[in-house]
């Protein structure tokens, strides 16, 4: 079984060959290099490795793939945050960050219990506004973290 590097080298070689044999493919590559400036040229060339390169449907697939690569290059994955970070106000962050809270097991368990109890109050009512969770989070942190400093 071929290794990934070998497959990528083969795709590049075949893509280069297809581009050199077709003026349309060369023009498409040049246009993609302008439109997708954040994508490496080797990645664009590898997209041309196809038996049917040069046909309308494959060209559309190449364009779509290149634009998808450009989007991914210009829109990095957001930094992961704990699921409850949305409940932290600026005041809460000034006291402790969600990651720091998770490291303090007893405090984290108490915080989760507070959230659970708060949710239980609204089980039979309308869904509470997120502001309630934010206010309660800040109050909890002031009481149990700031109060112990």
N, C-alpha and C positions, 0 to 999 in steps of 0.2 A: 504494500500500500504506500502510495506516494505521500511525502510529507507536505504540509501546507506551503512551505517555501517553494517547493518544486512546482506545485500547482499554480501558485501565483506567478512564478517565472514563466511557466508555459502560457498562461493567459496573457501575460504582457507580450511575449514573443509573437503569439498568434494575433493579438490585437494590433501590434505594430505592422505585421505582415498585411493584414486586412486594410489598414489605413494607407499603407504604401501602394496598394493595388487599386484604390478607389478614391477618386478626386472628391466625391460626395462625402465619403467618410472623413477625409482630411479636413474638408471645410466644416463638417460637423464637429470634429475635435477642436478646431481653432475657435469655433463659436462657443463651445462648452468651456474652453479655457478662459474665455472672456466672462461668460455668465457665471461660472463656478470657480471663481478665483481662489477660493480657500481649499479646493480639492487638489491633491497632488496630481501631476500629469500622469504618473505611472498608474494611478487608480483609474483615471479617465480612459487611458489606453486599454487597460484590462477589460473595460466594459464592452469593447468592440469584438472580443473573442466570441464569435457566434457563427454558425454555419450560414445563417441567413442574413448576415450583416449587410446593410445597404438597402434592405427592403423597408417599406414604410413602417411596418409594425415593429420591427427590431429597432429602427432608428428612434421610434417613440419610446420604446423601453429603455434605450440607452439614455435618452434625454431625461426621462423620468428618474432613472437611477442616479444620474449625475446631479440632478437638482435635489434629490433626496440626500445625497452625500453632502452637498453644499449646505443644506438646511441643518444637517447634523453637525457640521463643522462650525456653523455660526450660532447654533443654539445648544450650548452644552447642557448636559443633564443637570437639573437643579440639585443643589446639595441636599442630602438626606437629613431630615430632622425627625425627632420623635413625633409620634402621632398626636401628642397632646400639646405640642409647641404652639399651636394656634390659639391656645388659651392664655398664653403668656403676653402680658402687656409690657411696655417699656419699663414700667416700675417693677414688674416681676423679674424681668431680665436683669435689672440692676441688683436684685437680691441674690438670684441664683439662675443659672441657665438650665434648660431642660436636661441636658446631658449630665451636668453636675448633680441635679436632683436624682436622676436614675442611679447614680453611683452610691447614693446614700440610701441603702435598702429600706431601712425602717421608715425614713421620711417619705420615700417613694411609695411604699405600701400605704402609709397614712394618706398621702395625696390621692392615690387611686381609690381608697375607701371614701374619701371626701367626694370625689367625682361620682362614684357609684351611688352614694347616698343622695347627691344632688339630682342625678338622673332619675332615681327612684321616686323623688317628689313629683316628677313630671310624667310618670308612666300613664296616668289616667287623664292628663291634661294635654294641652297643645305643646308642641315642641318649644322648649325655652330658647330665647335669643342667646346667641353666643356671648353677648356682653355679660350675662349672668355668670357664665363659666369663667370668663376673664376676671370679673370682679371677685368671685369666690377664690380663684387661684391666687390673685394678688393678696387678698386678705389672709388666706392660709399661709402663704410664704412669709408675710409680715409677722404673723403670730408664731410660727414654728421655726423660722430660720433667722429672721431679723431680730426677734425677741431673745434668741440664745447667744447673739453676738456680744 
